[in-house]
Amino acid sequence: MATLIHTLTDHSDDVNYCAFSSSCLATCSLDKTIRVYSLNNFTELSYSPLKGHTYAVHCCCFSPSGHVLASCSTDGTTMVWDTRDGRMLAVLEQPSGSPVRVCRFSPESTYLVSGAADGSVVVWNMQSLKLYRSGNVKDGSLVACAFSPNGNFFVTGSSCGDLTIWDDKMRCLHNEKAHDLGVTCCDISSQPISDGEHGFRYFQMASCGQDNQIKLWLILFAGFLGVELKHKCTLSRHSAPVLACAFSCDGQMLVSGSVDKYVIIYETSTGNILHTLFQHTRYVTTCAFAPYSPLLATGSMDKTVNIWQLDLKQPCAGNTVENKSKVAVEDWSEDDVSAWLCAQDLADFVGLFKTNNIDGKELLNLTKESLMNELKI
């Protein structure tokens, strides 16, 4: 079951994007604003709306800790905000001045990527708030971006239909024509998949496009073999262009939103439809799962954001700290450890722990020395 529990109606124009942290929901709009809500009761925070952009805001995203929010706009800038008091921390200007369509933090908050309508990709150093690397896709506007859970690479999608894999030094590792009429969104699951045979670990990615399709991919890094992108399957359940897709925190579900006004939730492993939601009256432009609670947000050109409560038979790993008390620490998954870190106000370390694949057994074996010497904490 997916139950509509709240509708946000504060934006005065199309909602372009929504994003969750462990405690907040951020939304952005053609109305030039970003709004931030508490997940406790969906009330708007005192400093919201955030105003600074002079044109439409296309995308917003939280850093892994949730302490920083980034937003990007047609005005050619990516703005960085402190989510504790709403202060603007930086205005990062795309070197070309081109409209910025997408922004993403790396898992450890070390970098922020911004992609623009002229195909330029910029990696910003979040410590210095200066440009670190830049590049360009071959053709089209850059409209989609997703980081791997370990932060070693990220993928961009363009309006000409290409998916491009870059390493953390901005080297192009792979390019693939994925959607005939253009990519609109992509996401990488936080849960790697082991192939069992060779010990390689795959990263699962979803992409969607103007061709009405969602494609699932497996990205493999195999040392000297380089990077390999394998097409796994195609989901063709929407009757119009698919504008958004996102994985749940455990990677077991995938959600999509479309010009056909429908939201569809799939079981990732089988591609079967779990839920079909029809509540928006215009195109569904964005959708996102909450990281540690069974919530789904969907945004639309109807100016609203709908919040859905998912009734999960097997709750998403790491959904609640309360659930963890029923499971022995040594049996915790990596996501359970992430949920515990957030509960201890240590969310800044989630990316680092995930990069080092620290599950419950690893957590119990950590010492002061290993924290300092190996994790640099």
C-alpha positions, -999 to 999 in steps of 0.1 A, spaced: 0 0 0 11 36 -7 -11 61 11 -12 98 4 -6 115 37 2 151 28 2 176 -1 24 206 -1 10 236 -21 34 264 -13 50 268 -47 34 293 -72 47 275 -103 59 241 -116 78 220 -91 110 208 -108 127 187 -81 125 173 -46 151 158 -23 152 142 11 178 144 39 173 123 71 152 150 86 140 174 59 125 176 24 136 202 0 116 213 -31 124 237 -59 104 254 -86 101 276 -116 90 303 -91 128 308 -83 126 295 -47 137 265 -27 114 254 2 125 232 31 102 212 53 106 192 85 97 155 81 82 155 116 50 173 106 58 186 71 58 222 83 81 247 65 112 256 83 115 292 96 141 303 71 122 289 41 117 298 13 153 302 2 156 331 -22 186 340 -42 182 327 -77 170 351 -103 154 325 -126 139 291 -124 155 266 -100 159 232 -118 174 209 -91 183 207 -54 202 182 -34 214 176 2 249 167 12 251 133 28 251 148 63 221 170 55 238 201 68 243 216 33 218 220 5 228 229 -31 205 244 -58 210 252 -94 192 275 -118 187 290 -153 207 320 -139 239 300 -145 247 295 -108 247 267 -82 241 280 -47 251 264 -15 230 268 16 234 260 53 203 239 63 207 248 99 199 285 95 193 290 58 225 311 53 238 312 17 274 298 19 285 303 -17 274 312 -52 292 290 -77 291 304 -112 292 280 -142 323 292 -161 303 294 -194 273 312 -177 250 286 -192 218 276 -173 226 249 -147 202 219 -150 215 194 -124 237 193 -93 249 164 -71 271 159 -40 297 131 -39 290 105 -11 317 121 12 306 157 4 341 163 -10 328 174 -43 297 190 -59 290 184 -96 270 209 -117 259 202 -152 247 229 -177 226 233 -208 257 238 -229 270 203 -220 296 216 -195 303 196 -164 320 212 -134 333 195 -103 336 219 -73 358 213 -43 335 217 -13 362 226 11 376 255 -8 343 262 -28 365 265 -59 364 248 -93 383 215 -92 378 200 -126 356 207 -157 347 190 -189 321 187 -216 298 160 -230 300 156 -267 265 167 -276 234 181 -260 225 196 -226 235 180 -194 203 171 -176 211 142 -153 238 131 -128 244 103 -102 273 93 -81 284 58 -73 281 49 -36 318 47 -32 324 81 -49 349 66 -74 328 76 -104 297 95 -115 274 93 -145 259 121 -165 230 120 -189 224 144 -218 195 156 -239 210 138 -269 205 105 -252 240 97 -240 251 83 -206 287 91 -198 308 76 -170 335 98 -154 361 90 -128 367 113 -98 395 131 -118 370 139 -146 383 114 -171 357 100 -194 356 62 -189 327 52 -211 300 67 -233 268 50 -243 238 60 -264 209 50 -240 177 68 -250 169 78 -286 151 111 -278 172 121 -248 180 112 -212 159 129 -186 171 114 -153 194 87 -139 201 72 -104 225 47 -90 215 23 -63 234 26 -30 235 -12 -28 263 -29 -49 256 -63 -63 282 -91 -62 284 -113 -93 294 -142 -70 316 -158 -97 345 -135 -100 341 -114 -69 334 -83 -89 308 -58 -76 283 -43 -99 265 -10 -94 229 -9 -105 218 22 -124 184 33 -138 180 58 -166 148 72 -181 141 93 -212 118 110 -237 114 75 -254 89 66 -226 113 40 -213 132 32 -181 164 12 -186 182 -7 -158 220 -11 -162 248 -28 -144 281 -9 -141 312 -30 -135 346 -19 -125 370 -47 -131 405 -34 -125 426 -37 -157 394 -44 -177 383 -9 -170 346 -1 -168 317 -20 -184 281 -9 -188 257 -37 -193 220 -32 -202 199 -54 -178 163 -47 -189 139 -21 -201 107 -11 -184 80 2 -208 50 8 -185 46 45 -191 27 59 -221 46 91 -224 81 105 -217 95 95 -182 109 126 -165 122 111 -132 134 79 -116 149 70 -82 159 39 -62 149 33 -26 176 32 0 179 -6 -1 178 -7 -39 148 -30 -38 124 -5 -53 125 19 -82 100 48 -87 93 68 -119 72 98 -128 60 107 -163 43 131 -186 13 106 -184 8 120 -148 14 85 -133 39 75 -107 49 38 -108 68 19 -81 86 -13 -93 103 -42 -76 139 -37 -89 148 -74 -91 118 -85 -112 106 -52 -128 71 -60 -115 48 -31 -107 42 -28 -69 21 4 -70 6 28 -96 -2 62 -82 -24 87 -99 -29 119 -80 -12 147 -99 -31 166 -125 -1 175 -147 33 160 -157 51 143 -128 86 160 -129 103 145 -98 102 117 -73 124 107 -43 124 81 -16 134 92 20 166 76 31 156 63 66 118 63 66 91 47 44 82 80 26 80 89 -10 77 124 -24 64 132 -59 64 167 -75 46 180 -106 39 208 -129 6 211 -110 26 231 -84 22 205 -57 44 179 -39 26 148 -26 40 128 3 32 91 3 36 66 32 47 32 20 34 2 39 64 -21 36 62 -57 46 100 -58 50 110 -22 59 138 -6 40 171 -15 57 179 13 80 144 27 81 142 33 118 167 31 146 140 13 167 140 -16 143 178 -20 148 173 -28 185 157 -60 174 187 -71 154 221 -80 168 247 -54 158 268 -81 142 240 -87 118 236 -51 108 239 -42 71 258 -12 58 225 7 57 217 -2 93 251 12 103 243 44 83 210 47 102 227 43 135 253 70 126 225 94 117 208 87 150 240 95 169 243 128 149 273 114 131 257 116 96 289 133 83 306 99 84 279 79 64 297 83 31 331 73 46 316 42 63 298 32 31 330 36 10 348 12 34 318 -12 34 315 -11 72 286 -34 83 278 -45 118 307 -69 121 331 -43 109 316 -18 133 322 -40 163 358 -45 153 366 -8 150 392 5 175 404 39 183 436 31 163 417 19 132 394 50 134 424 73 134 448 54 111 426 38 86 395 60 85 413 92 95 386 100 121 
